[in-house]
């Protein structure tokens, strides 16, 4: 396996008898997930997806990606939540958060429809001026406000620039296989479509066309990504034993932390390229576990940057949190620290030392400081910054999330709380059918 979990820095915070006792709960949850007997069982298609994906569509994704690479300077991905977070996480992790500014033979990739900001949409349209543009709108229904507005705007822009016929060749749609407003509209317009599987929820969809098309456009090896996930699936499905599975060990520790009063899990990375991976992870766990007044609050940091902002709290604030650190063992960049004759900063003792080694030393020193301050730590290490390793990391978190949700006693695959804000927003905006709620809400806002 390209992924290992080091529990050295959390063991002392866990009672050995409790650790042994939770095995039966994990075994039951593991079985519930795999036999589909739990709540949300209609959304388990992601479990076998790394092997049982649609090979014909996978081939079409590669063809479409090559077409997009050759025909545009800017590729705009329109979606919100799971419809964009996974793709953006993988692209930034494997390429760079500065991907659009680097020299490359692939298009710049921007993400829209993930907010309702007039400023952000206007600025992206300015960026697109004078450039060839393709778009990929990702929405199961086509009626979610944020991506629907962005699609309206970019479709109009493309049709004005290229004409209806020309725009048709530049619009790619990822939506329901057979039904829904967007599917019907796309078929009538003649857009090429890809499938959001019925049995895969948005936050688990990164290894479907939802994530794979943008990832492929960035020039990333999607075969390697799927292979890494497939090997992880084989390993994690094979055993429910904590001592034999790092995935189940992660489930055990985080649930024991929760029961011991640690209500917040912080995902820690030491590389800026992992910031969007953190955001993907927060949606995965926040939306899966945060219900029925239960669940760990998922937070994230990029150290050492955030050691200068949140470090004080983690070290010495409320003891209601623990950290899960993700580290890439092999660095793909060599950057030795230069010698300075004046030695103004007093750092000549580091001259010639690789910057990555300094970063990893900061990680080790921080872990020791935080456990001394009463913050338990787990360390997840992946071998390298490759598509294969990231595929394993994605599946590790997905599988752990499914099992952990059942251990917690919730349905990990629904999100009833997400609808509350939408109903209020529609009512306040005057959407037909919401008239009675509109007056009530406006009265409360006075």
C-alpha positions in Angstrom: 0.0 0.0 0.0 1.1 3.6 -0.8 -0.6 4.8 2.4 0.1 4.0 6.0 -1.3 5.3 9.3 1.1 5.9 12.2 -0.8 5.9 15.6 2.3 6.4 17.8 1.2 9.9 18.7 -2.4 9.0 19.7 -2.1 5.7 21.6 -1.4 7.3 25.0 -4.7 9.2 24.7 -6.8 6.1 24.3 -7.7 3.5 26.9 -6.6 0.1 25.7 -9.7 -1.7 26.8 -11.9 0.9 25.0 -9.8 0.4 21.9 -10.3 -3.4 22.0 -14.0 -3.0 22.8 -14.8 -0.8 19.7 -13.7 -3.6 17.4 -17.2 -5.2 17.5 -18.9 -2.0 16.5 -16.5 -1.5 13.6 -17.0 -5.0 12.5 -20.7 -4.5 12.5 -20.5 -1.2 10.6 -18.0 -2.6 8.1 -20.5 -5.4 7.4 -23.4 -3.0 7.2 -21.6 -0.9 4.6 -20.6 -3.9 2.4 -23.8 -5.8 2.5 -25.9 -2.7 1.9 -28.2 -3.2 4.9 -27.9 0.3 6.4 -29.6 3.6 5.8 -28.5 5.2 2.6 -27.8 1.9 0.9 -29.1 3.4 -2.4 -25.9 5.4 -2.5 -23.1 2.8 -2.3 -22.0 2.7 -5.9 -18.7 4.4 -5.0 -17.6 1.3 -3.1 -16.9 -0.8 -6.2 -16.5 2.1 -8.5 -12.7 1.9 -8.8 -13.1 -1.4 -10.6 -16.7 -1.5 -11.8 -16.7 1.9 -13.6 -18.2 2.4 -17.1 -15.2 1.6 -19.3 -16.9 3.0 -22.4 -17.6 6.3 -20.7 -14.0 6.3 -19.2 -12.7 6.1 -22.8 -15.0 9.0 -23.9 -13.7 11.1 -21.0 -10.2 10.7 -22.3 -11.2 11.6 -25.9 -13.2 14.7 -24.6 -10.2 15.8 -22.5 -7.9 15.7 -25.5 -10.5 17.7 -27.5 -10.8 20.3 -24.8 -7.0 20.5 -24.5 -6.6 21.3 -28.2 -9.6 23.7 -28.5 -9.4 26.0 -25.6 -7.1 28.3 -23.5 -9.6 28.3 -20.6 -11.7 25.4 -19.3 -14.4 26.5 -16.9 -15.8 23.8 -14.5 -19.3 24.8 -13.2 -20.5 23.0 -10.1 -20.8 23.3 -6.3 -20.0 21.0 -3.4 -19.0 17.5 -4.6 -19.4 18.6 -8.2 -16.2 20.6 -8.0 -14.3 20.0 -4.8 -12.8 16.6 -5.7 -11.6 17.6 -9.1 -10.1 20.8 -7.8 -8.5 19.0 -4.8 -6.8 16.5 -7.1 -5.6 19.0 -9.7 -4.1 21.3 -7.1 -2.5 18.4 -5.1 -0.9 16.8 -8.2 -0.2 19.9 -10.2 -0.2 23.1 -8.1 -2.5 25.7 -6.5 -0.7 28.0 -9.0 -1.5 25.6 -11.9 -3.1 28.4 -14.0 0.1 30.5 -13.7 2.6 27.8 -14.7 3.9 27.0 -18.1 2.0 23.9 -19.4 0.5 22.3 -22.5 -3.0 22.1 -20.9 -5.7 24.8 -20.5 -6.1 27.0 -17.5 -8.9 25.6 -15.3 -11.2 27.8 -13.4 -14.2 26.8 -11.2 -17.5 28.7 -11.2 -21.0 28.1 -9.9 -19.6 27.3 -6.4 -20.8 30.7 -5.0 -23.2 33.5 -5.7 -20.6 36.2 -6.0 -21.2 38.9 -8.6 -17.6 39.9 -8.3 -16.2 36.4 -8.8 -18.3 35.8 -11.9 -17.5 39.1 -13.4 -13.8 38.7 -12.9 -13.8 35.2 -14.5 -15.7 36.6 -17.5 -13.0 39.2 -17.8 -10.3 36.5 -17.7 -12.1 34.7 -20.6 -12.1 37.7 -22.8 -10.1 37.2 -26.0 -9.5 33.5 -25.2 -10.9 30.3 -26.5 -13.2 28.8 -23.8 -14.8 25.4 -23.1 -17.1 24.6 -20.2 -18.1 21.6 -18.2 -21.4 22.1 -16.2 -21.9 19.5 -13.5 -25.3 19.1 -11.9 -27.6 16.2 -11.2 -30.7 18.2 -11.8 -29.6 21.4 -13.5 -31.7 23.5 -11.1 -29.3 24.1 -8.2 -29.1 27.9 -8.0 -25.3 28.5 -8.0 -24.3 26.4 -11.0 -27.5 27.1 -12.9 -26.8 30.9 -12.8 -23.2 30.4 -13.9 -24.3 28.0 -16.8 -26.8 30.6 -18.0 -24.0 33.2 -18.1 -21.3 31.1 -19.8 -23.7 29.5 -22.2 -24.8 32.9 -23.4 -21.1 34.0 -23.6 -20.2 31.0 -25.7 -23.2 31.3 -28.1 -22.4 35.0 -28.6 -18.8 34.3 -29.4 -19.0 31.1 -31.4 -22.7 30.9 -32.4 -25.1 28.2 -31.3 -23.4 25.5 -33.4 -19.9 26.5 -32.3 -20.9 26.7 -28.7 -22.3 23.1 -28.9 -18.8 21.8 -29.5 -17.5 23.6 -26.4 -20.1 22.7 -23.8 -19.7 19.4 -21.9 -22.4 18.3 -19.4 -22.1 15.9 -16.5 -25.6 15.1 -15.2 -28.2 12.4 -14.6 -28.1 9.5 -17.0 -31.7 9.7 -18.2 -33.8 12.3 -16.4 -33.8 15.8 -15.1 -34.0 19.3 -16.5 -30.3 19.5 -17.5 -30.2 16.1 -19.2 -33.3 16.9 -21.3 -32.0 20.3 -22.2 -28.5 18.9 -23.1 -30.0 16.2 -25.3 -32.1 18.8 -27.2 -29.1 21.1 -27.6 -26.8 18.3 -28.7 -24.2 18.7 -26.0 -21.9 15.7 -25.1 -23.0 14.3 -21.8 -21.4 12.3 -19.0 -23.1 10.6 -16.1 -23.5 11.4 -12.5 -24.4 7.8 -11.3 -27.7 7.4 -9.5 -26.0 5.4 -6.7 -23.1 7.8 -6.0 -23.7 10.9 -3.9 -21.9 14.2 -4.8 -19.3 14.1 -2.1 -18.3 10.5 -3.1 -18.2 11.3 -6.9 -14.6 12.4 -7.5 -13.8 9.0 -9.3 -16.8 9.4 -11.6 -17.0 11.7 -14.7 -17.8 14.5 -12.2 -14.1 14.6 -11.2 -12.4 12.6 -13.9 -13.1 14.9 -16.9 -11.6 18.1 -15.3 -8.7 16.0 -13.8 -7.9 14.5 -17.3 -8.0 18.0 -18.9 -5.3 19.0 -16.4 -3.1 16.2 -17.9 -3.3 13.9 -14.8 -3.1 10.1 -15.2 -6.7 9.0 -14.5 -5.7 5.3 -15.0 -3.2 5.6 -12.1 -5.8 7.4 -10.0 -8.3 4.6 -10.5 -5.7 1.9 -9.9 -4.7 3.4 -6.6 -8.3 3.6 -5.5 -8.9 0.0 -6.7 -6.0 -1.4 -4.7 -7.2 0.5 -1.6 -10.7 -0.9 -2.1 -9.3 -4.4 -2.2 -7.4 -3.9 1.0 -10.1 -2.1 3.0 -13.0 -4.4 2.0 -11.0 -7.5 2.8 -10.8 -7.1 6.6 -12.7 -5.3 9.4 -9.9 -5.9 11.9 -8.4 -2.7 13.4 -4.9 -4.2 13.7 -4.9 -5.3 10.0 -6.4 -2.2 8.4 -5.1 1.4 8.7 -8.5 2.5 7.5 -10.4 0.8 10.3 -7.8 2.0 12.7 -8.5 5.5 11.7 -12.3 4.9 12.2 -11.6 3.5 15.7 -9.4 6.4 16.9 -11.6 9.2 15.6 -14.8 7.6 17.2 -13.0 7.1 20.5 -11.8 10.7 20.4 -15.3 11.8 19.8 -16.6 9.8 22.7 -13.9 11.2 24.9 -15.0 14.7 24.4 -12.9 15.6 21.4 -15.6 17.2 19.2 -13.3 18.7 16.5 -11.0 16.9 14.1 -8.4 19.1 12.3 -6.9 17.8 9.1 -3.3 19.0 8.9 -1.2 19.3 5.8 2.2 20.9 5.5 2.0 21.8 1.8 -0.1 24.6 0.2 -1.1 22.2 -2.7 -3.2 20.3 -0.1 -5.5 23.2 0.8 -8.3 22.0 -1.5 -7.9 18.4 -0.4 -8.7 19.7 3.0 -11.8 21.4 1.7 -12.9 18.1 -0.1 -12.3 16.2 3.2 -14.3 18.7 5.2 -17.4 18.3 2.9 -17.0 14.5 2.9 -17.1 14.2 6.7 -19.2 17.3 7.6 -22.0 16.4 5.2 -21.8 12.7 6.0 -21.6 12.7 9.8 -23.1 16.1 10.9 -26.7 15.2 11.5 -29.0 14.1 14.3 -27.1 16.5 16.6 -24.0 14.3 16.2 -20.6 14.3 14.6 -17.1 15.6 14.8 -16.6 19.2 13.4 -14.1 18.9 10.5 -11.6 21.7 10.4 -8.3 22.1 8.6 -5.0 23.9 8.5 -1.9 24.3 6.4 1.1 24.3 8.6 3.5 25.9 9.1 1.5 28.9 7.8 -1.3 28.4 10.3 1.0 27.8 13.2 1.3 31.6 13.1 -2.5 32.0 13.4 -4.2 29.0 14.9 -1.1 27.4 16.4 -1.6 29.0 19.8 -5.2 27.6 20.1 -4.2 24.1 19.0 -1.3 24.2 21.5 -3.0 25.7 24.4 -6.7 26.4 23.8 -9.8 24.3 24.6 -8.8 20.6 24.7 -11.8 19.6 22.5 -9.8 18.7 19.4 -7.4 16.2 17.8 -5.3 16.3 14.6 -5.0 14.0 11.6 -1.8 14.9 9.8 -1.3 14.0 6.1 2.3 13.8 4.8 3.9 12.9 1.5 7.1 11.0 2.2 8.9 11.7 -1.1 9.3 15.3 -2.3 9.3 15.9 -6.0 11.2 19.2 -5.8 14.8 19.7 -4.7 15.5 23.1 -3.0 18.6 23.2 -0.8 18.8 26.3 1.4 21.6 28.7 0.1 24.6 29.8 2.1 24.7 33.5 3.0 28.1 35.1 3.7 26.6 37.8 6.0 24.4 35.2 7.9 22.2 38.1 8.9 19.4 35.6 9.8 21.6 33.2 11.6 20.5 30.3 9.4 23.8 29.2 7.9 23.6 26.1 10.0 20.9 25.0 7.5 22.9 25.8 4.4 22.7 22.9 2.0 19.8 21.3 3.8 16.8 20.5 1.6 13.8 22.7 2.4 11.5 19.7 2.4 13.6 18.2 5.2 13.1 21.4 7.2 9.4 21.2 6.5 9.2 17.6 7.7 11.3 18.5 10.8 8.8 21.3 11.5 6.0 18.6 11.2 7.7 16.3 13.7 8.5 19.0 16.1 4.9 20.3 15.9 3.4 16.9 16.5 5.5 16.4 19.7 4.6 19.9 20.9 0.9 19.4 20.3 0.7 16.0 22.0 2.7 17.5 25.0 -0.1 20.2 25.0 -2.8 17.6 25.1 -3.8 17.4 21.5 -3.7 13.8 20.2 -2.3 13.3 16.7 -2.5 10.7 13.9 -0.1 10.7 11.0 -1.2 9.5 7.6 1.7 9.1 5.2 1.5 8.5 1.4 4.6 7.4 -0.6 4.7 10.2 -3.2 2.8 12.9 -5.0 1.4 10.6 -7.7 -2.0 9.9 -9.1 -1.8 6.3 -7.7 -1.0 7.5 -4.2 -3.8 10.2 -4.3 -6.2 7.5 -5.5 -5.5 5.5 -2.4 -5.8 8.5 -0.2 -9.2 9.5 -1.6 -10.6 6.0 -1.2 -9.1 5.7 2.3 -11.1 8.7 3.4 -14.3 7.7 1.6 -14.4 4.1 3.0 -13.5 5.3 6.5 -16.3 7.8 6.2 -18.9 5.2 5.3 -17.9 2.9 8.2 -17.5 5.7 10.7 -21.0 7.1 9.9 -22.5 3.8 10.8 -20.4 3.5 14.0 -21.7 7.0 14.9 -25.3 5.9 14.3 -26.2 8.2 11.4 -27.0 7.8 7.7 -23.7 8.8 6.1 -25.3 9.2 2.7 -28.0 11.8 3.0 -27.8 15.6 3.7 -31.2 16.8 4.9 -29.8 19.9 6.6 -28.5 21.3 3.3 -32.0 22.0 2.1 -33.0 24.5 4.8 -31.1 27.5 3.5 -32.3 26.8 0.0 -36.0 27.0 1.0 -35.5 30.3 2.9 -33.5 31.8 0.0 -36.2 30.8 -2.6 -38.9 32.2 -0.4 -37.1 35.5 0.2 -36.4 35.8 -3.5 -40.0 35.3 -4.4 -39.9 32.0 -6.1 -43.4 30.8 -7.1 -44.9 28.5 -4.5 -43.1 30.0 -1.6 -45.4 33.0 -1.0 -46.5 32.1 2.5 -43.0 31.5 3.8 -41.8 34.8 2.2 -43.9 37.0 4.5 -43.0 35.0 7.6 -39.3 35.2 6.9 -39.3 38.9 6.1 -41.1 39.6 9.4 -38.4 37.7 11.3 -35.7 39.8 9.5 -37.1 43.2 10.5 
